[in-house]
Amino acid sequence: MSHTPRSYHSPLREQDAQRTQELILSSARELFVTQGYSRVTMSDIAAAAGIAVKTVYASVGTKAAVLEFLLAFDPAHARLAEVDRRVTKAAGLEPAIALTAGSARADNERLRPSIDLLYASMASDEGARQAWNSVVAGCRQALRAIAGRLVEHRLVSAHLDVGAVDDRLWFCFGPAAWRTLITECHWSYEDAERFLRRQAVAMLTEPPDQRA
């Protein structure tokens, strides 16, 4: 009588494999951010993780696949995308901008590791460029929706149309503003949020330009 061999399932082995993959990805992320994606080799990743190069390939595949794993985040579930439905209930411009600033901060805090990685990788990797364009497009779309609500309910200076309000919101709450203050100037998120909130209110209540 012949017997079909049963596959052996080892939860412990699966846990070890998952820990190995997490170690590889965390090591790769740090190297990509600090050295740039194009400069890092699979040998560098293996050395940083303290494992063999063949184990890196077996666990996550090529270097491009490592980057894909690291960029597997979903900007579609951004809190900022829900703000436009709430600003109309705010009692004036300042509460509306407070909602916008708080949601933009939450999104940028959540996505900061991926945004740092994108900045380090998109100059040399098409996938990173596409991912960055997706982040930018989602944020810009959300801010334009908020701009439309602010103009519709006359919460901003009358001479500002939706495009002008959108530009000002993007200047204050787009990813570049947060990266400048948090990463480059080493501000806290709390200080950055407070400053950007005040900046946005001032820009949205400015009088018309009186120059000839």
C-alpha positions as CSV (number, residue, x, y, z in Angstrom):
1,M,0.0,0.0,0.0
2,S,1.4,3.4,-1.0
3,H,1.1,6.4,1.3
4,T,1.0,10.0,0.1
5,P,3.5,11.9,2.2
6,R,1.9,14.6,4.3
7,S,3.3,18.1,4.2
8,Y,4.8,19.2,7.4
9,H,3.5,22.4,8.9
10,S,5.7,24.2,11.4
11,P,4.4,27.3,13.0
12,L,7.8,27.9,14.6
13,R,9.5,27.8,11.2
14,E,6.9,30.2,9.8
15,Q,7.5,32.6,12.7
16,D,11.3,32.4,12.1
17,A,10.8,33.2,8.4
18,Q,8.6,36.2,9.3
19,R,11.1,37.5,11.7
20,T,13.9,37.1,9.1
21,Q,11.9,39.0,6.5
22,E,11.1,41.8,9.0
23,L,14.8,42.1,9.8
24,I,15.7,42.2,6.2
25,L,13.1,44.9,5.4
26,S,14.0,47.1,8.4
27,S,17.7,46.9,7.5
28,A,17.0,47.7,3.9
29,R,14.8,50.7,4.8
30,E,17.6,52.2,6.9
31,L,20.2,51.7,4.2
32,F,18.0,53.0,1.5
33,V,17.1,56.2,3.5
34,T,20.7,56.9,4.6
35,Q,22.6,55.9,1.5
36,G,20.2,56.1,-1.3
37,Y,18.5,53.2,-3.1
38,S,20.9,53.0,-6.0
39,R,24.0,52.7,-3.8
40,V,22.8,49.8,-1.7
41,T,23.5,46.3,-2.8
42,M,21.9,43.0,-1.7
43,S,25.2,42.2,0.0
44,D,24.9,45.5,2.0
45,I,21.4,44.5,3.1
46,A,22.5,41.0,4.1
47,A,25.5,42.4,6.1
48,A,23.3,44.9,7.9
49,A,20.8,42.1,8.8
50,G,23.5,39.7,9.8
51,I,22.4,37.0,7.4
52,A,23.6,35.3,4.2
53,V,22.9,37.0,0.9
54,K,21.1,33.9,-0.4
55,T,18.7,34.1,2.6
56,V,17.8,37.7,1.5
57,Y,16.9,36.5,-2.0
58,A,15.0,33.5,-0.7
59,S,13.0,35.7,1.8
60,V,12.1,38.8,-0.3
61,G,13.5,38.3,-3.8
62,T,15.4,41.1,-5.7
63,K,16.3,44.6,-4.5
64,A,13.4,45.9,-6.5
65,A,11.1,43.5,-4.7
66,V,12.5,44.7,-1.3
67,L,11.5,48.3,-2.2
68,E,8.0,47.1,-3.3
69,F,7.6,45.4,0.1
70,L,8.6,48.6,1.9
71,L,6.3,50.8,-0.2
72,A,3.3,48.6,0.4
73,F,1.3,51.3,2.2
74,D,-2.1,52.7,1.3
75,P,-2.4,56.5,1.1
76,A,-6.0,56.1,0.1
77,H,-7.1,55.8,3.7
78,A,-5.8,59.3,4.5
79,R,-7.7,61.2,7.2
80,L,-7.3,64.4,5.1
81,A,-9.6,62.9,2.5
82,E,-12.5,63.0,5.0
83,V,-12.0,66.7,6.1
84,D,-14.0,68.4,3.4
85,R,-17.2,66.9,4.7
86,R,-16.5,68.2,8.1
87,V,-15.3,71.8,7.5
88,T,-18.7,73.0,6.6
89,K,-19.8,72.2,10.2
90,A,-16.9,74.1,11.7
91,A,-17.7,77.4,13.4
92,G,-15.5,79.6,11.2
93,L,-12.2,79.4,9.3
94,E,-9.9,78.7,12.3
95,P,-11.7,75.6,13.4
96,A,-11.8,74.4,9.8
97,I,-8.1,74.9,9.4
98,A,-7.5,73.2,12.7
99,L,-9.3,70.1,11.3
100,T,-7.2,70.3,8.1
101,A,-3.9,70.7,10.0
102,G,-4.6,67.9,12.4
103,S,-5.6,65.5,9.7
104,A,-2.6,66.4,7.5
105,R,-0.3,65.9,10.5
106,A,-1.8,62.5,11.3
107,D,-1.3,61.4,7.7
108,N,2.3,62.7,7.5
109,E,3.2,61.0,10.8
110,R,1.8,57.7,9.7
111,L,3.5,57.9,6.3
112,R,6.8,59.4,7.3
113,P,8.9,56.2,7.0
114,S,7.5,55.7,3.5
115,I,7.9,59.3,2.5
116,D,11.5,59.3,3.7
117,L,12.1,56.2,1.7
118,L,10.5,57.7,-1.4
119,Y,12.7,60.8,-1.2
120,A,15.7,58.5,-1.0
121,S,14.6,56.2,-3.8
122,M,12.5,58.0,-6.4
123,A,15.5,59.6,-8.3
124,S,16.7,56.1,-9.3
125,D,13.6,53.9,-9.2
126,E,10.4,54.2,-11.4
127,G,8.3,52.4,-8.8
128,A,9.2,54.9,-6.1
129,R,8.4,57.8,-8.5
130,Q,5.0,56.3,-9.2
131,A,4.3,55.8,-5.5
132,W,5.4,59.4,-4.7
133,N,3.1,60.7,-7.5
134,S,0.2,58.7,-5.9
135,V,0.9,60.3,-2.5
136,V,1.0,63.8,-4.0
137,A,-2.1,63.3,-6.1
138,G,-4.1,62.0,-3.2
139,C,-3.1,64.9,-0.9
140,R,-3.7,67.5,-3.6
141,Q,-7.1,66.1,-4.4
142,A,-8.1,66.2,-0.7
143,L,-6.9,69.8,-0.2
144,R,-8.7,70.9,-3.4
145,A,-11.9,69.5,-2.0
146,I,-11.4,71.3,1.2
147,A,-10.6,74.5,-0.7
148,G,-13.9,74.2,-2.5
149,R,-15.8,73.9,0.7
150,L,-14.0,76.9,2.2
151,V,-14.9,79.1,-0.8
152,E,-18.4,77.8,-1.0
153,H,-19.2,78.7,2.6
154,R,-17.3,82.0,2.4
155,L,-14.8,81.2,5.1
156,V,-11.9,82.8,3.2
157,S,-11.3,86.3,1.7
158,A,-13.7,87.0,-1.1
159,H,-11.0,87.6,-3.7
160,L,-9.6,84.1,-3.4
161,D,-11.1,81.5,-5.7
162,V,-10.8,77.7,-5.3
163,G,-7.5,77.5,-7.1
164,A,-5.9,80.2,-5.0
165,V,-7.1,78.6,-1.8
166,D,-6.0,75.2,-3.0
167,D,-2.5,76.6,-3.7
168,R,-2.3,78.1,-0.2
169,L,-3.4,74.9,1.5
170,W,-0.9,72.9,-0.5
171,F,1.9,75.3,0.5
172,C,1.0,74.9,4.2
173,F,-0.1,71.2,4.4
174,G,1.5,69.4,1.4
175,P,4.2,66.8,2.2
176,A,7.0,69.2,1.4
177,A,6.0,71.6,4.2
178,W,6.0,68.8,6.8
179,R,9.3,67.4,5.6
180,T,11.0,70.8,5.7
181,L,9.9,71.5,9.3
182,I,10.1,67.9,10.7
183,T,13.0,66.3,8.9
184,E,15.2,69.3,7.8
185,C,14.5,71.8,10.6
186,H,13.9,69.1,13.4
187,W,10.7,70.7,14.7
188,S,8.2,68.6,16.7
189,Y,5.0,67.7,15.0
190,E,3.1,69.7,17.5
191,D,5.1,72.9,16.8
192,A,4.9,72.3,13.1
193,E,1.1,71.9,13.2
194,R,0.7,75.0,15.3
195,F,2.8,77.1,12.9
196,L,1.3,75.8,9.7
197,R,-2.2,76.3,11.1
198,R,-1.5,80.0,11.8
199,Q,0.2,80.4,8.5
200,A,-2.8,79.0,6.6
201,V,-5.3,81.2,8.4
202,A,-3.2,84.3,7.7
203,M,-2.8,83.4,4.0
204,L,-6.5,82.7,3.6
205,T,-7.6,86.0,5.2
206,E,-5.2,88.3,3.5
207,P,-6.7,91.4,1.9
208,P,-6.5,91.9,-1.9
209,D,-3.2,93.0,-3.3
210,Q,-3.5,96.8,-3.6
211,R,-0.4,97.2,-5.9
212,A,-1.1,98.7,-9.3
